[in-house]
Amino acid sequence: MFAKRYPKALFLVLLGIAAPLLAACGASTIEAPFYDTTDVAGFKRYAAPSNIMVMEVHDGQTGIDDASWANMFSHHGFAPQLTFISPQQAKAEAGSVNASRNKPTLRPKHRMVVVVNPTQNTSRDAMCEDPQNAALTPGQAKTPIRFAFCSGDSVISELRANVENPIDRKKINDLAPTVIHYLFPISQPDRNDDHCSRMSPGC
């Protein structure tokens, strides 16, 4: 019904979604995100009250260390922007004796999870419960990388990117803004709203 009444509006909605997903990352493509809540922004505020969030990386393919992954994905997306730290950094922070009023509040169970070349069953809640990755197939043109915003063992939001091999820091840098934009949206459309396009993420 919406498409018949407002064909031009529907085209612009689809274009607005597809263009960033397909074109923003050059040699990479990002699949439509999955949301298990309409309140991602609320979970984000609770998960990172100091705007600092743990990033858990399962790589073994790119040679990029965990701290570099965290740094490349920091300070993107809607305000307040997040600074990511590795689990090792979080553990060091938690064990620091230099407690002060300015010490950040960290909630390690609420975290971003990254899996390079995930196994077939590593998606949705498995991203948060027991993420697994596999060795690359020789000659593989692109490597999937799955990203999730986790609350304990439950997924809040998730998406997958397909990155042209070999993966390097520039490709990850180029990918980061779009991933963060869709993983941590400022709001989610109401699925019961008549103006919520079924082709839109979250609808």
N, C-alpha and C positions, 0 to 999 in steps of 0.2 A: 504494500500500500504506500509506504513512504517513498519507495523507488519510483512508483508511477506518478505520485504527486510532485516530487522534487528530484527529478533525474539529475539536474545539474548539481544540486547540493550533495547527492549521493556520490557523484563522480568526484567532487572535491574532497569529500571525506575519505574515499578510497585512495585518492592520489596522496592525500596528506599522510596516510598510514603507510602506503606502499613505498613511496619515494624514500623516506628515511630508512625503511627496513632493507630495501634492495640496493640503494645507490650510495648511501652515506659512507660506506666502508670500502668503496673501490672494489678490490679483489675479493672482498668478503660479502656474504649475505647473512641477514639475520631473519630468522623465522618469527612469525607472530608470537607474541608472549602469551603465557598462560597465567591467570590470576586466580587464586583460591579465596580471595576476599575482595570486597569493594572498598576496603579501608587500608590500602597499602601505606598511605601517608601516615596514618595513625600508628601502625605497627612500626614504621620507620622512626617516628618520634620516640616511641617507647624503647625501641631496640638500641637507639643511639642518643641518649639524652644529652651527651656532651658532643654530639656530631662526630663521634669516633666509633667505627665498627670493625670487628674482626673479619678478615678475609681468609678463608680456608681454601688452599689451592691443592689440587691433585693433578700434577703435571707429568713429569718424567719424560717429556717429549721435546720441549722447546729449549731447555737449558736456562730459562729465565728463573731467577730465584724468587722466593715468596715475597720478600720485601719489595722487589721491583714490580711484581704484579700489583701489590697493594698501592704502591706509589702511582702507577700508571692509571689506576681507576679512581684515584682520589680527586676531589674538587670538580666533579662534573654533575650535570643534572640540575633539578630544581632546588632552590634554597629551602632549608639550610643544606648546604652541600656537605657530603661526608668525607672524612679522612679515614682511609682504611689502614689497618695495621695487621701484621701477620700474627698467628697464634703465639709464636715465640716472643714477639714484642708485647703481646697482651700478658703473657705469663710473667715476663720481666717487670711489667708495670704493676701487676697484682702483687708481686713479691717485694716491691720497692719499699724501703723503710722511710723514704722521704714523703710520707703522707702529708698532704696539705689541703687547704680548702679548694685549691685549683686542680687537684688531681681528678682526671676524667673518670666518669662512671662508665664502666664497661660491662656489657652483658654478652659474654662469649657464646651463649646458647642462641642468641639472635645474631646471625652472621650472614655474610655473603659466601657462597660456595662456588668454586670454579673447578670444572673437570675437563681436562683436555683429552679428547678421543674417548668419551665415556662408553662403557659397555651398553648393550641394547636395553638392559633393564634398569639402567641408571637414569631415571627421570622421575618427575613429580616427587613424592615423599622419599623415594630412594636416594635422591640427591642429598637429603638431610640425614637419613638414617645410616646409609652405608654406601657412599659414592665409590664407584670402581671405574678405573680406566684401563684401556687395553693398548698393546703395542700397535704401532702404525703398520699398515699393509704396504709392502714395497711398491712404489709407483703411485701411491694414493695421491690424487690431485688436490683434494681439500681435506682438512681435518675439522671435524665437529668439535666445538667447545660449548659446553652447557653451563649456564649461569643460573643460580638460584638464590633467592632471599629466604632464609630459613628461620623458623621459630622453633627451637628444639628439634624434634623429629618431623616437623610439618613444614611443607613448602607454602610460602605466602605468594611468591611470584617466581616465574621461571621463563627462560628463553634459551634458544640455541643459535649459535652462529656457525657458519661454515667458512673456514679461513684457508686461503690458498697456501699450499706448501712451497717452500719451507716457511714456517712461521717465524717472524722476527719481531723485535720490539716496536718497529714502526707500524706494523700491521696491528699489533695489540693496541698501541697508542691511538691509531685511527678508529679502532673498534670501540674503545672505552666510552666516549660520550654518548653514543647511540644506545649501548647496552644499559648504561646507568639511567638514561632517559626513560627507557621502557621498563626496566626492572623496578624502579622507584618512582612511579608516576605521581603527580601531585594530587590527582583524584581519579576515581574510576566511574564510568558511566553506570547508571542504574539499569540493570538488565530488564526491569519491568517498564522502563520508560519507552513510550511509543516512538521517541525520536532517537533511540539507541540503535544504531545500525548493527545488524547481526554480523556484519563483516568486520566490525571494530573490535580491537582487543578488549576483552572483558565483557562484551555483550553476549 
